[in-house]
């Protein structure tokens, strides 16, 4: 019994060690642009059957495990920057970016964009931002007074011109199951096998879940802050740490029980 107790507690230690790592990751990224809070999903572990008072055997619990991690994709706070190329999606959409070398497409909520020396709209890693047709966005040299409206339409005054001209539309991609996205680092995700339906759409006005319009609107001159609730994460940190210590105490108790048995044999 003491040995079983020890192995059960070890499973608990592993579980809450992983949970503490996930909470620490959330806290560390509290100021990361577009960061989405990760949530731990716990599950029980069973092994074998034990008798019950009603005569129907039930599974014996042998600890807990982390079933998986889900992300909270609610929109973070709006952070004004005043820079026209900083874009925020106020909805469930993601900006699509393409690696110019491998042509691999990633998705991000981080709209920290800039115009490269080649005239392409890129992210801070040098990946090309894609338009609503999945193509790169090129801005002619000498274009001034650049702006992006709520629909993602990029406009500017071309060299020698006097009025704003439509250039392109920043694309927004939605997923029926965003938790199927695979985190790749640098605020990027790739589409995993379980993302469901992938839709490339223009941003929409007044997007709401009730109307089925979820691509959201684009806000120029602003970035999306992290949606981490530091108060909630600190509470989770204290809770998981207490659970970790309780499992550690269980191991100590099991060790004492085993030592008692050994002493009896002597």
Number of C-alpha atoms within 10 A of each C-alpha: 8 17 13 12 17 23 16 20 24 19 19 26 24 17 22 25 15 16 24 21 12 19 23 16 13 23 19 11 17 20 13 18 23 28 25 23 23 16 16 18 12 15 12 13 16 13 11 10 12 12 11 10 6 6 8 9 12 13 13 13 14 20 23 20 19 18 12 10 13 15 15 14 17 13 20 21 17 17 15 16 14 11 15 18 24 22 27 32 28 24 23 23 28 26 24 29 27 21 15 13 7 7 11 11 19 22 24 23 29 25 28 22 20 19 18 16 8 10 15 19 23 25 21 14 11 17 23 26 28 24 25 21 14 17 16 22 22 19 21 15 11 12 17 17 11 17 18 23 17 20 18 24 19 22 21 21 19 20 11 9 12 10 10 16 14 14 18 20 20 28 27 32 21 23 21 14 13 23 18 18 20 17 16 11 7 12 17 21 20 17 18 14 9 14 17 16 10 13 13 19 19 23 28 18 13 13 17 14 11 7 8 8 17 22 27 26 24 26 23 22 20 22 26 25 22 24 22 23 12 13 10 10 20 14 12 16 20 12 13 20 17 13 17 22 14 15 23 17 14 20 21 14 15 20 16 13 15 16 13 12 12 10 9 8 7 6
